[in-house]
Amino acid sequence: MKKHHLLMIVAGVVVGLAALILTASGNPANMGFCIACFLRDIAGGLGLHSAGKVQYIRPEIIGLTLGAFGMAFAGKEFRARAGSAPALRFLLGALVIIGALAFLGCPLRMVLRLAGGDLTAIAGLLGFVFGILIGVVCLKKGFSLGRAYKVKKSDSFVLPGFMVGLLVLLVAAPAFIHFSQEGPGASHAFWIISLVAGLVVGAVAQKSRLCMAGGIRDAFLLRDFNLLTGFVAIFVTVLIGNIVLSKFNPTLAVQPIAHHDYIWSFLGMTVVGWGSILLGGCPLRQLILAGEGNGDSAVTVFGMIVGAAIAHNFGMAGNADAMVDGTFTAGGVSTAGQIGIAIALVLLLIISLCNLYKEANAK
């Protein structure tokens, strides 16, 4: 246990350093890594949505999946399995990303925002914990999406193969994809730096089982804080790095790609926390599991990409606050986004109630 605890801390430090390096190399401020934002950019890069400021094939996501894939094979932990409510997982993946994009970040970016001094992210953290607590109650009541079964390895190669295809498009056939000319999608590190960072983070995340939703779940459900220490290590590493680099700005004022719509940030991240518990892991963990051969997580990732496209095509993603020439323009979550979050919460409740395990049904 002590050895695994140390591994978790090391993994957190590595992820934190990677985030700092990527930000210094060109990624948006407080966005060295963001699973939701990067999947959104990939959806835009493939033309699944037309939001011109968020279109780019993010090598970090490719590296995360392939890094986990390689580490799982090297550690003989690659297991081809699937069949645990794939349609529901696809839907849950879409709902989680819609909630995350309303807040403007996944759980990992939430930690990075806090480590950069973005106090507006506290609302998201509170909502995320609240959603996880709801999910824990569902687990205690017997929630389950059923077990996965062993499948042919060809099934488990679909998402890694998709990621290789994205890399080929980015490097060898860029004419077929969309590139942002301004905005977050236009801010990125050189693709080799991003890919290497993703590979490293994917490998350490696979080995350590890093998962923020799982960490908070285990803390409440089992009084086990091991997984949570990884994200504490990420926070501390990035916090120290930002202080050293004079990029720590603790304030509620205009923050990079953030907004002051606290209620809907809270509710958006409630969707993320609740959905992540029902899925068995946060967005980062789903990518890692898919790399390990889990076909159900691969379906979830595809659901996340589609969810990101839906969020932008229907105007449900959050809009960042802006300060231009001394003029403040408030961002926030639009009416469409608020409706989307409300629908997501209702769907999560229905899915939770319809999948409570009954002993009578098992006989």
C-alpha positions in Angstrom: 0.0 0.0 0.0 2.8 2.4 0.8 4.5 1.7 -2.5 1.2 2.4 -4.4 0.7 5.5 -2.4 4.1 6.8 -3.4 3.3 5.8 -7.1 0.2 7.9 -6.9 2.0 10.9 -5.6 4.7 10.5 -8.3 2.0 10.2 -11.0 0.4 13.5 -9.7 3.7 15.3 -9.8 4.4 14.1 -13.4 0.9 15.2 -14.5 1.4 18.6 -12.9 4.8 19.1 -14.5 3.4 18.0 -17.9 0.6 20.6 -17.5 3.1 23.3 -16.7 5.3 22.4 -19.6 2.4 22.4 -22.0 1.1 25.7 -20.8 4.6 27.2 -21.2 4.9 25.7 -24.6 1.7 27.3 -26.0 -1.4 25.7 -24.5 -4.0 28.1 -23.0 -3.4 29.4 -19.5 -4.7 27.1 -16.8 -5.3 24.5 -19.5 -2.2 22.4 -19.7 -4.5 19.4 -19.8 -8.3 19.3 -20.1 -10.0 16.2 -21.3 -13.3 17.9 -22.0 -11.8 20.9 -23.8 -9.4 18.7 -25.9 -12.2 16.3 -26.9 -14.2 19.4 -27.9 -11.3 20.6 -30.0 -11.0 17.2 -31.7 -14.7 17.2 -32.5 -14.3 20.6 -34.0 -11.1 19.5 -35.9 -13.2 16.7 -37.5 -15.9 19.2 -38.4 -18.5 17.8 -36.0 -19.2 21.4 -34.8 -18.6 24.7 -36.4 -17.3 26.8 -33.4 -14.3 28.2 -35.2 -12.3 29.1 -32.0 -12.2 25.5 -30.7 -11.0 23.3 -33.6 -7.8 21.3 -33.4 -6.7 17.7 -33.2 -5.2 17.6 -29.8 -2.1 15.2 -29.6 -2.4 15.1 -25.8 -5.6 13.0 -26.1 -3.9 10.7 -28.6 -0.9 10.4 -26.4 -3.0 9.6 -23.3 -4.7 6.7 -25.0 -1.6 5.3 -26.6 0.5 5.8 -23.5 -2.0 3.8 -21.5 -2.2 1.2 -24.3 1.5 0.7 -24.3 1.9 0.6 -20.5 -1.0 -1.9 -20.2 0.7 -4.2 -22.7 4.1 -3.9 -21.1 2.6 -4.6 -17.6 0.4 -7.5 -19.0 -2.7 -5.6 -17.9 -4.3 -5.3 -21.3 -7.7 -7.0 -21.2 -10.2 -7.0 -24.0 -13.6 -6.7 -22.4 -17.0 -5.0 -23.2 -20.7 -5.5 -23.0 -21.7 -3.4 -19.9 -24.6 -1.3 -21.1 -22.7 0.4 -24.0 -25.7 2.5 -25.1 -26.1 4.0 -21.6 -22.4 4.6 -21.4 -22.4 6.4 -24.7 -25.2 8.6 -23.3 -23.5 9.2 -20.0 -20.3 10.2 -21.7 -22.2 12.8 -23.7 -23.9 14.1 -20.6 -20.7 14.4 -18.6 -19.0 16.4 -21.4 -22.0 18.7 -21.7 -21.8 19.4 -18.0 -18.0 19.9 -18.1 -18.2 22.4 -21.1 -20.8 24.5 -19.3 -18.3 24.9 -16.5 -15.4 25.2 -19.0 -13.3 22.3 -17.9 -13.1 18.7 -16.8 -12.1 17.7 -13.2 -8.4 17.8 -14.2 -8.7 21.4 -15.6 -10.7 22.3 -12.5 -7.7 21.4 -10.4 -5.3 23.3 -12.7 -7.6 26.4 -12.6 -7.6 26.3 -8.8 -3.8 25.9 -8.8 -3.6 29.0 -11.0 -5.6 31.0 -8.5 -8.9 30.8 -10.4 -11.3 31.1 -7.4 -14.3 30.9 -9.8 -13.5 27.2 -10.0 -14.5 26.6 -6.4 -18.2 26.5 -7.5 -17.3 23.7 -9.9 -15.4 21.8 -7.2 -18.3 22.0 -4.8 -20.7 20.8 -7.6 -18.4 18.0 -8.5 -18.2 16.7 -4.9 -22.0 17.1 -4.6 -22.5 15.0 -7.8 -20.1 12.4 -6.5 -22.0 12.2 -3.3 -25.3 11.6 -5.2 -23.5 8.9 -7.2 -22.2 7.3 -3.9 -25.8 7.1 -2.7 -26.8 5.4 -5.9 -24.0 2.9 -5.4 -25.1 2.2 -1.9 -28.6 1.6 -3.2 -27.3 -1.0 -5.6 -26.6 0.9 -8.9 -24.9 -1.1 -11.5 -24.6 -1.1 -15.3 -23.8 -4.8 -15.3 -20.5 -6.6 -15.8 -18.3 -6.6 -18.9 -17.3 -9.8 -20.7 -14.2 -10.9 -22.5 -14.3 -10.0 -26.2 -12.0 -10.4 -29.1 -9.0 -8.2 -29.1 -10.0 -6.5 -32.3 -12.8 -4.8 -30.3 -10.4 -3.3 -27.9 -8.2 -1.9 -30.7 -10.9 0.4 -32.1 -10.2 3.5 -30.0 -6.4 3.2 -30.1 -6.7 2.7 -33.8 -8.9 5.8 -34.0 -6.3 7.8 -32.2 -3.6 6.6 -34.6 -5.8 7.8 -37.4 -6.2 11.2 -35.8 -2.4 11.5 -35.6 -2.0 10.6 -39.2 -4.5 13.2 -40.2 -2.8 15.9 -38.1 0.7 15.2 -39.3 0.3 13.8 -42.8 -3.1 15.1 -44.0 -3.9 18.4 -42.3 -5.9 19.6 -45.3 -8.7 17.3 -44.3 -9.1 18.8 -40.8 -10.1 22.1 -39.3 -7.7 24.4 -37.5 -8.7 27.4 -35.3 -7.2 30.7 -36.4 -7.9 32.3 -33.0 -9.2 31.4 -29.6 -8.3 28.4 -27.4 -8.1 26.0 -30.4 -5.3 28.2 -31.9 -3.3 28.1 -28.7 -1.3 24.9 -28.5 2.1 23.5 -28.0 4.1 22.0 -30.9 2.5 18.6 -31.7 5.5 16.5 -30.8 5.7 18.1 -27.3 2.0 17.6 -26.8 2.1 14.0 -28.0 5.1 13.1 -25.8 3.4 14.8 -22.8 0.3 12.7 -23.4 2.2 9.5 -23.7 4.0 10.1 -20.4 0.8 11.1 -18.6 -1.1 8.2 -20.1 1.5 5.7 -19.0 1.7 7.0 -15.4 -2.1 7.4 -15.1 -2.5 3.7 -16.3 0.0 2.4 -13.8 -1.3 4.5 -10.8 -5.1 4.2 -11.7 -5.3 8.0 -11.4 -9.0 9.2 -11.1 -10.3 12.2 -9.3 -13.9 11.1 -9.2 -12.8 7.7 -7.9 -10.6 9.4 -5.3 -13.4 11.4 -3.8 -15.7 8.4 -4.1 -13.3 6.2 -2.2 -12.7 8.9 0.4 -16.5 9.0 1.2 -17.3 5.3 0.6 -14.3 3.5 1.9 -12.3 6.2 3.8 -9.5 5.4 1.4 -7.6 8.6 0.3 -5.0 6.9 -1.9 -6.5 8.0 -5.3 -7.2 11.4 -4.0 -3.5 12.1 -3.2 -2.7 12.0 -6.9 -4.8 15.1 -7.5 -3.5 16.8 -4.4 -0.1 16.2 -5.8 -1.2 17.7 -9.2 -2.5 20.8 -7.4 0.6 21.3 -5.2 2.9 20.8 -8.2 1.1 23.2 -10.4 0.6 25.7 -7.6 4.3 25.8 -6.8 5.1 26.0 -10.5 2.8 29.0 -11.0 4.2 30.8 -8.0 7.8 30.3 -9.2 6.8 31.4 -12.7 4.8 34.4 -11.4 1.6 33.1 -12.9 -0.4 32.5 -9.7 -3.2 35.0 -9.7 -5.6 34.3 -6.8 -8.7 36.3 -7.6 -12.3 36.2 -8.7 -11.5 38.8 -11.4 -11.4 37.8 -15.1 -9.6 34.4 -15.3 -8.4 32.6 -18.4 -11.3 30.9 -20.1 -13.6 31.0 -17.1 -16.9 32.7 -16.1 -18.7 33.9 -13.0 -21.9 31.9 -13.5 -21.5 30.1 -10.2 -24.9 28.3 -10.0 -24.6 26.8 -13.4 -20.9 26.0 -12.9 -22.0 24.1 -9.7 -24.8 22.3 -11.5 -22.7 21.5 -14.6 -20.0 19.9 -12.5 -22.7 18.1 -10.5 -23.6 16.4 -13.8 -19.9 15.5 -14.2 -19.4 14.1 -10.7 -22.7 12.1 -10.8 -22.1 10.8 -14.3 -18.5 9.9 -13.6 -19.5 7.7 -10.6 -22.2 5.9 -12.7 -19.5 5.3 -15.4 -16.9 4.1 -12.9 -14.4 6.9 -13.6 -13.8 10.5 -14.6 -13.1 11.5 -18.3 -9.4 11.0 -17.8 -10.0 7.5 -16.4 -12.3 6.6 -19.3 -9.5 7.3 -21.8 -7.0 5.3 -19.7 -9.5 2.3 -19.4 -10.1 2.5 -23.2 -6.3 2.2 -23.7 -6.3 -0.9 -21.5 -8.8 -2.6 -23.8 -12.1 -1.7 -22.2 -14.5 -1.4 -25.1 -17.2 0.1 -22.9 -14.9 3.0 -22.0 -14.1 3.4 -25.7 -17.9 3.8 -26.4 -17.9 6.3 -23.5 -15.1 8.4 -25.2 -17.0 8.4 -28.5 -20.0 9.6 -26.5 -18.0 12.4 -25.1 -16.8 13.5 -28.5 -20.4 13.5 -29.7 -21.5 15.3 -26.5 -18.9 18.0 -27.2 -20.3 18.5 -30.7 -23.9 18.7 -29.4 -22.8 21.2 -26.7 -21.4 23.6 -29.3 -23.9 23.0 -32.1 -26.8 23.8 -29.7 -25.1 26.6 -27.9 -24.9 24.8 -24.6 -21.2 25.3 -23.8 -20.2 28.1 -21.4 -18.9 31.4 -22.6 -15.8 32.9 -21.0 -15.7 36.3 -19.4 -13.6 38.8 -21.3 -11.9 42.1 -20.6 -11.1 44.1 -23.7 -9.6 47.6 -23.5 -10.9 48.0 -20.0 -14.5 46.9 -20.9 -15.8 43.8 -19.1 -18.0 41.4 -21.0 -19.7 38.8 -18.8 -19.8 35.2 -20.1 -21.7 32.4 -18.4 -24.1 29.6 -19.4 -26.8 30.5 -22.0 -30.4 29.5 -21.7 -29.8 26.6 -24.0 -26.9 25.5 -21.7 -29.1 25.7 -18.6 -31.8 23.6 -20.3 -29.1 21.1 -21.3 -27.9 20.8 -17.8 -31.4 20.4 -16.5 -32.1 17.7 -19.0 -28.8 16.0 -18.1 -29.8 15.9 -14.4 -33.2 14.4 -15.2 -31.6 11.8 -17.4 -29.0 10.9 -14.7 -31.8 10.4 -12.2 -33.7 8.2 -14.6 -30.6 6.1 -15.4 -29.8 5.8 -11.7 -33.3 4.6 -10.7 -33.6 2.2 -13.6 -30.4 0.5 -12.9 -30.7 -0.2 -9.2 -29.7 -3.8 -8.5 -32.6 -5.9 -7.1 -31.9 -9.2 -5.4 -35.2 -10.6 -6.7 -34.1 -9.9 -10.3 -30.9 -11.8 -9.8 -32.6 -15.1 -8.9 
